[in-house]
């Protein structure tokens, strides 16, 4: 299985994470997913009254130095970690 196929499989798995998954972890996944699928941040930072969008933008910006492959690999690892935590 290629890295891209494994990434897509784990992106689908991420949709089944429990509701108890913290916002911090969801933001990490969001940033890695955007980096792996879009690349570096390509929009301006949302205003201070758009708290949710601003947090998502910040999470994406935080992984800006990673390569596509690194982001995919880190995303897969994070989903596995969260799935294991949910099953214990």
C-alpha positions as CSV (number, residue, x, y, z in Angstrom):
1,X,0.0,0.0,0.0
2,X,1.4,3.4,-1.0
3,X,1.7,6.3,1.5
4,X,-1.1,8.1,-0.3
5,X,-3.4,5.1,-0.1
6,X,-2.6,4.6,3.6
7,X,-3.2,8.4,4.2
8,X,-6.6,8.2,2.5
9,X,-7.6,5.1,4.5
10,X,-6.6,6.9,7.8
11,X,-8.5,10.1,6.7
12,X,-11.6,7.9,6.5
13,X,-10.8,6.4,9.9
14,X,-10.4,9.9,11.4
15,X,-14.1,10.5,10.6
16,X,-14.9,7.7,13.1
17,X,-13.0,9.2,16.0
18,X,-15.1,9.5,19.2
19,X,-16.8,12.8,20.1
20,X,-14.5,12.9,23.2
21,X,-11.5,13.7,20.9
22,X,-10.0,17.0,22.1
23,X,-10.1,20.1,20.0
24,X,-6.3,20.2,20.3
25,X,-6.0,16.8,18.7
26,X,-8.6,17.7,16.0
27,X,-6.7,20.8,15.2
28,X,-3.4,18.9,14.8
29,X,-5.2,16.5,12.4
30,X,-6.7,19.4,10.5
31,X,-3.3,21.1,10.1
32,X,-1.6,17.9,8.9
33,X,-4.5,17.1,6.5
34,X,-4.4,20.5,4.9
35,X,-0.6,20.4,4.6
36,X,-0.8,16.9,3.0
37,X,-3.6,17.8,0.6
38,X,-3.1,21.5,-0.2
39,X,0.4,22.4,0.8
40,X,1.4,25.6,2.7
41,X,-1.1,28.1,3.9
42,X,-2.5,30.0,0.9
43,X,-4.9,32.4,2.6
44,X,-4.6,35.3,5.0
45,X,-5.2,34.7,8.7
46,X,-8.9,35.1,9.7
47,X,-9.8,38.0,11.9
48,X,-10.0,37.8,15.7
49,X,-13.7,37.4,15.7
50,X,-13.5,34.2,13.7
51,X,-12.0,32.2,16.5
52,X,-12.7,28.7,15.1
53,X,-11.4,29.6,11.6
54,X,-8.4,31.3,13.1
55,X,-7.5,28.3,15.2
56,X,-7.7,26.0,12.2
57,X,-5.5,28.5,10.2
58,X,-3.0,28.5,13.0
59,X,-2.9,24.7,13.1
60,X,-2.2,24.6,9.4
61,X,0.4,27.3,9.6
62,X,2.2,25.4,12.4
63,X,3.1,22.5,10.0
64,X,4.2,24.7,7.2
65,X,7.8,23.4,7.1
66,X,6.8,19.8,6.6
67,X,6.9,18.0,3.2
68,X,3.7,16.4,1.8
69,X,5.1,12.9,2.7
70,X,6.0,14.0,6.3
71,X,2.6,15.5,6.8
72,X,0.9,12.3,5.5
73,X,3.1,10.1,7.7
74,X,2.5,12.3,10.8
75,X,-1.3,12.3,10.1
76,X,-1.4,8.5,9.9
77,X,0.6,8.2,13.2
78,X,-1.7,10.7,15.0
79,X,-4.9,8.9,13.8
80,X,-3.5,5.5,15.0
81,X,-2.6,7.0,18.4
82,X,-6.1,8.5,18.8
83,X,-7.8,5.3,17.7
84,X,-5.7,3.3,20.3
85,X,-6.6,5.8,23.0
86,X,-10.2,5.6,22.2
87,X,-10.2,1.8,22.4
88,X,-8.7,1.7,25.9
